Amino acid sequence: MLDAFSRTVVSADAKTAPVGGSELASLRSYVQDGNKRLDAVNAITSNAYCIVSDAVTGMICENTGLIQAGGNCYPTRRMAACLRDGEIVLRYISYALLAGDASVLDDRCLNGLKETYIALGVPTQSAARAVAIMKSAATALIGQTNTPASGGAKYRKMETTQGDCSALVSEAGSYFDRVIGAIS
Ligand SMILES: CCC1=C(C)/C(=C/C2=NC(=C\c3[nH]c(/C=C4\NC(=O)[C@H](C)[C@H]4CC)c(C)c3CCC(=O)O)/C(CCC(=O)O)=C2C)NC1=O
């Protein structure tokens, strides 16, 4: 598993080059924006239950066959496995966001996942849809663009210092896209 720092060292070493210029500039912004990053991780982890259950519910509403006999969220054992998988994926995304590097997500979660899903008959298109809904919710919470209309009774705005979080929103979004890419 790598993070923003170890990634810089590994790639500089591969080129037998010193760490300099643009690498140092990007580490500087990683350090400078450290508190924003921690807030972004908190926006995901402290709303994980809501993000996961809402995404799996949305996926099922769009495809109710999933909870009927023969569907992959039927019976409750499979429904539980599906919710658990959503939670696992979101947890590894939160680790990647904390580290500023996708390797923990790749190595410990996505490696072999598509093959596992195909072997078990888990519909990867539906799984990708659930991840896409998690992306919408998580990025709205990080960027504070969620609205009472989309949040309904569970509407919540994170209490953080106001500032520009667009880089973290797109970085977090890229980890969700990575999951979708890996299972599609
Ligand atoms: C460390 C990382 C890690 C991951 C990622 C992981 C995934 C994972 N998901 C599994 C099953 C499963 N995953 C799902 C998920 C779904 N079904 C649907 O219809 C939806 C599309 C989707 C939820 C969004 C289901 C239903 C099963 C059980 C399938 C079965 O046993 O028939 C299994 C098979 C073993 C088990 O049932 O526990 C693994 C290994 N396990 C891990 O340890």
Ligand as a Chemical Component Dictionary entry (heavy atoms), coordinates in Angstrom:
data_LIG
# 
_chem_comp.id                   LIG 
_chem_comp.type                 NON-POLYMER 
_chem_comp.pdbx_formal_charge   0 
_chem_comp.three_letter_code    LIG 
# 
loop_
_chem_comp_atom.comp_id 
_chem_comp_atom.atom_id 
_chem_comp_atom.alt_atom_id 
_chem_comp_atom.type_symbol 
_chem_comp_atom.charge 
_chem_comp_atom.model_Cartn_x 
_chem_comp_atom.model_Cartn_y 
_chem_comp_atom.model_Cartn_z 
_chem_comp_atom.pdbx_ordinal 
LIG C1  C1  C 0 -11.689 -7.101  1.243  1  
LIG C2  C2  C 0 -12.615 -6.821  0.210  2  
LIG C3  C3  C 0 -13.739 -7.794  -0.044 3  
LIG C4  C4  C 0 -14.694 -7.670  -1.015 4  
LIG C5  C5  C 0 -14.826 -6.547  -1.975 5  
LIG C6  C6  C 0 -15.541 -8.829  -0.935 6  
LIG C7  C7  C 0 -16.600 -9.110  -1.783 7  
LIG C8  C8  C 0 -17.372 -10.302 -1.854 8  
LIG N1  N1  N 0 -18.709 -10.274 -2.116 9  
LIG C9  C9  C 0 -19.196 -11.548 -2.072 10 
LIG C10 C10 C 0 -20.524 -11.954 -2.220 11 
LIG C11 C11 C 0 -21.693 -11.193 -2.581 12 
LIG N2  N2  N 0 -21.750 -9.902  -3.008 13 
LIG C12 C12 C 0 -23.056 -9.553  -3.289 14 
LIG C13 C13 C 0 -23.373 -8.206  -3.749 15 
LIG C14 C14 C 0 -24.414 -7.722  -4.521 16 
LIG N3  N3  N 0 -25.450 -8.421  -5.032 17 
LIG C15 C15 C 0 -26.258 -7.629  -5.789 18 
LIG O1  O1  O 0 -27.245 -8.000  -6.404 19 
LIG C16 C16 C 0 -25.753 -6.256  -5.817 20 
LIG C17 C17 C 0 -25.500 -5.826  -7.239 21 
LIG C18 C18 C 0 -24.489 -6.312  -4.982 22 
LIG C19 C19 C 0 -24.473 -5.252  -3.855 23 
LIG C20 C20 C 0 -24.322 -3.868  -4.384 24 
LIG C21 C21 C 0 -23.871 -10.661 -2.993 25 
LIG C22 C22 C 0 -25.383 -10.773 -3.085 26 
LIG C23 C23 C 0 -23.012 -11.714 -2.561 27 
LIG C24 C24 C 0 -23.408 -13.106 -2.153 28 
LIG C25 C25 C 0 -23.620 -13.938 -3.402 29 
LIG C26 C26 C 0 -23.926 -15.386 -3.093 30 
LIG O2  O2  O 0 -23.395 -15.942 -2.109 31 
LIG O3  O3  O 0 -24.717 -15.949 -3.857 32 
LIG C27 C27 C 0 -18.101 -12.432 -1.812 33 
LIG C28 C28 C 0 -18.201 -13.940 -1.718 34 
LIG C29 C29 C 0 -18.095 -14.411 -0.284 35 
LIG C30 C30 C 0 -19.216 -13.915 0.594  36 
LIG O4  O4  O 0 -20.401 -14.111 0.255  37 
LIG O5  O5  O 0 -18.910 -13.306 1.614  38 
LIG C31 C31 C 0 -16.966 -11.667 -1.706 39 
LIG C32 C32 C 0 -15.547 -12.184 -1.500 40 
LIG N4  N4  N 0 -15.106 -9.601  0.096  41 
LIG C33 C33 C 0 -14.018 -9.007  0.660  42 
LIG O6  O6  O 0 -13.384 -9.481  1.636  43 
# 
loop_
_chem_comp_bond.comp_id 
_chem_comp_bond.atom_id_1 
_chem_comp_bond.atom_id_2 
_chem_comp_bond.value_order 
_chem_comp_bond.pdbx_ordinal 
LIG C1  C2  SING 1  
LIG C2  C3  SING 2  
LIG C3  C4  DOUB 3  
LIG C3  C33 SING 4  
LIG C4  C5  SING 5  
LIG C4  C6  SING 6  
LIG C6  C7  DOUB 7  
LIG C6  N4  SING 8  
LIG C7  C8  SING 9  
LIG C8  N1  DOUB 10 
LIG C8  C31 SING 11 
LIG N1  C9  SING 12 
LIG C9  C10 DOUB 13 
LIG C9  C27 SING 14 
LIG C10 C11 SING 15 
LIG C11 N2  SING 16 
LIG C11 C23 DOUB 17 
LIG N2  C12 SING 18 
LIG C12 C13 SING 19 
LIG C12 C21 DOUB 20 
LIG C13 C14 DOUB 21 
LIG C14 N3  SING 22 
LIG C14 C18 SING 23 
LIG N3  C15 SING 24 
LIG C15 O1  DOUB 25 
LIG C15 C16 SING 26 
LIG C16 C17 SING 27 
LIG C16 C18 SING 28 
LIG C18 C19 SING 29 
LIG C19 C20 SING 30 
LIG C21 C22 SING 31 
LIG C21 C23 SING 32 
LIG C23 C24 SING 33 
LIG C24 C25 SING 34 
LIG C25 C26 SING 35 
LIG C26 O2  DOUB 36 
LIG C26 O3  SING 37 
LIG C27 C28 SING 38 
LIG C27 C31 DOUB 39 
LIG C28 C29 SING 40 
LIG C29 C30 SING 41 
LIG C30 O4  DOUB 42 
LIG C30 O5  SING 43 
LIG C31 C32 SING 44 
LIG N4  C33 SING 45 
LIG C33 O6  DOUB 46 
# 
